[in-house]
Amino acid sequence: MAQYTRVSGVVGLITLQNPPVNALSAVVRQGIVDKVETALSDPKVKSVVICGQNGNFCGGADIKEFGTKMFGPPLIPMIHSIEAANKPVVAAIEGSALGGGLELALGCHYRIAHSKARLGLPEVTLGLLPAAGGSQRLPRLIGVPAALNLITTGRHVTAAEALQLGIVDQVTDHNTVDAAVKFALSVAGRSLDARRISTYPCPRPSDLDALFEEVMQKVRQSARGAIAPVACVQAVRAAATLPYTQGMEREKELMATLFTSGQARAMQYIFFAQRAVGRWRMPSGASWDTSKPRPVTKAAVIGLGTMGRGIAVALARAGLSVVAVETQEKQLLEAKQAMSSMLERGAKRRGGVPALGLISYSQSIQAAADVDLVIEAVFEDMALKIEVFKQLTAVCKPGTLLCTNTSGLDVDQLASETPNPELVVGMHFFAPAHVMNLLEVVYGPRSSPQAVATAMQLGKKMGKASVAVGNCSGFVGNRMLKLYLEQASFLLEEGATPELVDRALEEFGFPMGVFRMSDLSGLDVGWRVRKAAGLAEPGEASGPSARIRKGYRYSPIGDLVCEQGRFGQKTGRGWYQYEKPGSRVARSDPWMHSFLEQYRARHGLVARSIDHQEVLERCLYSLINEGFRILEDGIAAGPEDIDVIYVFGYGWPRHRGGPMFYASMVGLAKVLERLEHYHQAHPDVPNLQPCSLLRRLVASGSPPVHMWREVRKKLHSQL
Ligand SMILES: CCCCCCCC/C=C\C/C=C/C(=O)SCCNC(=O)CCNC(=O)[C@H](O)C(C)(C)COP(=O)(O)OP(=O)(O)OC[C@H]1O[C@@H](n2cnc3c(N)ncnc32)[C@H](O)[C@@H]1OP(=O)(O)O
């Protein structure tokens, strides 16, 4: 709702009230319409201020209303009536003015913002466009290039940038509502002719066509297959080329297509899923609302390889004091230099001061004596990690949380080597750790809820989507990835090329296909793991057993590629070739094609034609099937956890909502049928066998994603 009061005798103050972000629900819209009318019809009122309750202007349209039958006054005429008012209306912006919230402010005649406020039109991140006049007013106010940037990226700007761009008229460090009321008093009675943005001509850059062409290419490239960024560009083009009313018609038309699209549903699902994963629950019943995190002000990072450096930088950026420990002197010096420049570059990009002073460096683990939490990031080797944990136990003050950064080692085994296993959790960061926004917080059976709560809170503080998951080989992300990689290799054996597989996945929306991605991460990493697991055998065996391990199909192709010293980008050769070691542009490699032909010939495999659909079904459905197993095992509490992990950590296209949501969009019955089909065709691949939770869900009529937990519970209670 909206509250109305008169202040200073002549200013009508309308306060939006809809905690926590004052979203524009039907009730709020009705409140605004009513209170604006009250203010405009009161002869004593000379000007109006609109603000939001509890230091937050407005988080935009109420996303929960989308997909439901919408009622209440629509936004467009509501904003139009504010702009058309004959008394000045001032927006007092504190906290956030986002989406419909900023569009409301753009309908006001003036905008005053607090210095800490954030403004933006993030609709594109929800699969939409700013369709309450935002796509038409913003370019008229700040010009086409700046509006295109804001609307197609959805980025939030600070009040200082908003002032510089011309979005707001004034920034204050003091009470924003007081400043706005004072301002409203000063402009009372002034002509508003020059303050209605919809009447402004849109500034047209001379190279309009070239500009739109360039931006269109950029958005098509950065979010492959996503329709909202394209519609955003089209809407801004309408602002630049059509009169306002026709532009509004175009905005409405484009929004109508987006609003009911599967992509918008997927992106809005991810918005809520990202928040839902913060409400974690362990199988023991312990959960976010019953477990209090410990305060962490000082942390240590042990081991300053690539991961350790990124983690230490992320911690310092979050404002923690960090003790960075590396026993090798040369490595320590290198790390210090690299981390300083990471911090400096980051500060330059974001604006602000690099947190150099927050990090102290040491060669001795003793330096971790007084920290609240340690993140061990040494080499991925259990014996080494056990040794480091032993030393930490002796050095650290009682109660220090011991976290291990591992991408798949057994967290419980490590915990069992310490006298206080309840203080141990896994923190699986993704490389580069100061850039990637995902963290898997891995709890073992003995991790205390408080340790989990602390790691989750720390992840959030570092700005990462943090997901609590159970302990198993590969946790959630890598456990599923293994199946995806496996199918990709099988497809090569059967006749595909790396290019064909990658093209199919990139057209689906991944920023990189599986082979280009593997070249980037380094092929030797997986090879080492396969060797340790006794899967990769030296030299090339032939005969039927060469492609069988433990009775099941295995593809040694990746091992053979590594044996050639082809580790990907770092060696200049991998699944593709590169201009030189370290180069990033992948080029087709004739060597690889003849290698694959010879390999197939040696193993008596006849290449067949493989289409994109088969690539997608085999790679994605096997990964999804493992996702269902993970749910069945209780390693992830719900499908949202898996989807957030895949969207934030593995490049799964956001507009497809994550693998589990995607499965629900495809139809669970279809996923099941295709898995059965492929399992029949490849009985030696057990992972293609549909798991029982998937079968149970289909038998229960394929309920929507949010009901899967219930079905799983029932399945468990019957086992
Ligand atoms: C046929 C055509 C039909 C046309 C119909 C047209 C209608 C639309 C017309 C115009 C277009 C306008 C569209 C929009 O405005 S879309 C919304 C744009 N706004 C956003 O994307 C902002 C989303 N919110 C945030 O980014 C953040 O919440 C924040 C920065 C505002 C605050 O962050 P923080 O303090 O970290 O809090 P949380 O994110 O945790 O949020 C708290 C709580 O609030 C819920 N919530 C946040 N924003 C909204 C919202 N806009 N609507 C509904 N609910 C919202 C959030 O989900 C959290 O709750 P929880 O999930 O229960 O935890």
The ligand as a MOL file (V3000), in Angstrom:
LIG
                    3D

  0  0  0     0  0            999 V3000
M  V30 BEGIN CTAB
M  V30 COUNTS 63 65 0 0 0
M  V30 BEGIN ATOM
M  V30 1 C 1.2400 -8.8930 -21.9850 0
M  V30 2 C 2.0870 -7.8690 -21.4000 0
M  V30 3 C 1.8590 -7.7600 -19.9380 0
M  V30 4 C 2.6360 -6.6450 -19.4360 0
M  V30 5 C 2.6590 -6.5840 -17.9510 0
M  V30 6 C 3.5880 -5.5300 -17.6260 0
M  V30 7 C 4.0120 -5.5300 -16.1970 0
M  V30 8 C 5.3960 -5.0400 -16.0450 0
M  V30 9 C 5.6250 -3.7250 -16.5260 0
M  V30 10 C 6.7920 -3.1430 -16.4650 0
M  V30 11 C 8.0970 -3.7970 -16.3440 0
M  V30 12 C 8.6880 -3.7720 -15.0240 0
M  V30 13 C 9.2700 -4.8810 -14.6390 0
M  V30 14 C 9.9910 -4.9640 -13.3840 0
M  V30 15 O 10.1050 -4.0490 -12.6190 0
M  V30 16 S 10.6500 -6.4590 -13.0720 0
M  V30 17 C 11.4580 -6.2420 -11.5160 0
M  V30 18 C 12.7220 -5.4910 -11.6730 0
M  V30 19 N 13.4090 -5.4380 -10.4160 0
M  V30 20 C 14.4080 -6.2510 -10.1110 0
M  V30 21 O 14.8370 -7.0500 -10.8830 0
M  V30 22 C 14.9720 -6.1000 -8.7300 0
M  V30 23 C 14.9140 -7.4130 -8.0250 0
M  V30 24 N 15.3780 -7.3080 -6.6700 0
M  V30 25 C 16.6840 -7.2050 -6.3480 0
M  V30 26 O 17.5560 -7.0930 -7.1660 0
M  V30 27 C 17.0200 -7.2240 -4.8920 0
M  V30 28 O 15.9860 -7.8760 -4.2310 0
M  V30 29 C 17.2220 -5.8500 -4.2610 0
M  V30 30 C 18.5060 -5.2120 -4.8030 0
M  V30 31 C 16.0520 -4.9280 -4.5040 0
M  V30 32 C 17.3760 -6.0280 -2.7190 0
M  V30 33 O 18.4150 -6.9620 -2.4700 0
M  V30 34 P 18.5790 -7.6390 -1.0350 0
M  V30 35 O 18.4990 -6.6220 -0.0010 0
M  V30 36 O 19.7900 -8.5070 -1.1060 0
M  V30 37 O 17.2940 -8.5420 -0.8270 0
M  V30 38 P 16.8510 -9.8540 -1.5800 0
M  V30 39 O 17.2750 -9.8550 -2.9760 0
M  V30 40 O 17.2270 -11.0180 -0.7610 0
M  V30 41 O 15.2750 -9.6970 -1.5830 0
M  V30 42 C 14.5200 -9.7470 -0.3920 0
M  V30 43 C 13.2050 -10.4150 -0.6790 0
M  V30 44 O 12.4740 -9.5850 -1.5860 0
M  V30 45 C 12.0630 -10.3360 -2.7150 0
M  V30 46 N 12.0560 -9.4280 -3.8790 0
M  V30 47 C 13.0310 -8.6040 -4.2680 0
M  V30 48 N 12.6540 -7.9050 -5.3360 0
M  V30 49 C 11.4030 -8.3040 -5.6230 0
M  V30 50 C 10.4730 -7.9410 -6.6320 0
M  V30 51 N 10.7370 -7.0070 -7.5560 0
M  V30 52 N 9.2860 -8.5670 -6.6380 0
M  V30 53 C 8.9690 -9.4850 -5.7280 0
M  V30 54 N 9.8210 -9.8790 -4.7330 0
M  V30 55 C 11.0130 -9.2870 -4.6980 0
M  V30 56 C 13.1210 -11.4120 -2.8360 0
M  V30 57 O 12.6490 -12.4820 -3.5720 0
M  V30 58 C 13.3810 -11.7380 -1.3860 0
M  V30 59 O 12.3560 -12.5620 -0.9330 0
M  V30 60 P 12.5610 -14.1360 -0.7950 0
M  V30 61 O 12.6790 -14.6690 -2.1920 0
M  V30 62 O 11.3420 -14.5880 -0.1200 0
M  V30 63 O 13.8290 -14.3220 -0.0350 0
M  V30 END ATOM
M  V30 BEGIN BOND
M  V30 1 1 1 2
M  V30 2 1 2 3
M  V30 3 1 3 4
M  V30 4 1 4 5
M  V30 5 1 5 6
M  V30 6 1 6 7
M  V30 7 1 7 8
M  V30 8 1 8 9
M  V30 9 2 9 10
M  V30 10 1 10 11
M  V30 11 1 11 12
M  V30 12 2 12 13
M  V30 13 1 13 14
M  V30 14 2 14 15
M  V30 15 1 14 16
M  V30 16 1 16 17
M  V30 17 1 17 18
M  V30 18 1 18 19
M  V30 19 1 19 20
M  V30 20 2 20 21
M  V30 21 1 20 22
M  V30 22 1 22 23
M  V30 23 1 23 24
M  V30 24 1 24 25
M  V30 25 2 25 26
M  V30 26 1 25 27
M  V30 27 1 27 28
M  V30 28 1 27 29
M  V30 29 1 29 30
M  V30 30 1 29 31
M  V30 31 1 29 32
M  V30 32 1 32 33
M  V30 33 1 33 34
M  V30 34 2 34 35
M  V30 35 1 34 36
M  V30 36 1 34 37
M  V30 37 1 37 38
M  V30 38 2 38 39
M  V30 39 1 38 40
M  V30 40 1 38 41
M  V30 41 1 41 42
M  V30 42 1 42 43
M  V30 43 1 43 44
M  V30 44 1 43 58
M  V30 45 1 44 45
M  V30 46 1 45 46
M  V30 47 1 45 56
M  V30 48 1 46 47
M  V30 49 1 46 55
M  V30 50 2 47 48
M  V30 51 1 48 49
M  V30 52 1 49 50
M  V30 53 2 49 55
M  V30 54 1 50 51
M  V30 55 2 50 52
M  V30 56 1 52 53
M  V30 57 2 53 54
M  V30 58 1 54 55
M  V30 59 1 56 57
M  V30 60 1 56 58
M  V30 61 1 58 59
M  V30 62 1 59 60
M  V30 63 2 60 61
M  V30 64 1 60 62
M  V30 65 1 60 63
M  V30 END BOND
M  V30 END CTAB
M  END
